[in-house]
């Protein structure tokens, strides 16, 4: 399972999301990739108003904020083979 966080330096929401992801990663193993939207113009254009964006196995799952409970539940769904359909609050 792979989790990506799209963020940028000096973003407090991004730092909080990364802390949540790392806390959950201590309980559920997964590959983690931190991606700065400043790395490429297309990433900046796509995500500049929405960071942080957390993507699970290529599917945007959360943006702005996530709790440990929400992330853990979503990861367990993916582990169990369930699709990770977005809720109304998750239009990442």
Buried (B, 14 or more C-beta within 10 A) or exposed (E): EEBBBBBBEEBEBBEBBBEBBEEBBEEBEBEBEEBBBEEEEEBBEEBEEBBBBBBBBEBBBBBBEBEEEBBBEBBEBBEEEEEBEEEEEBEB
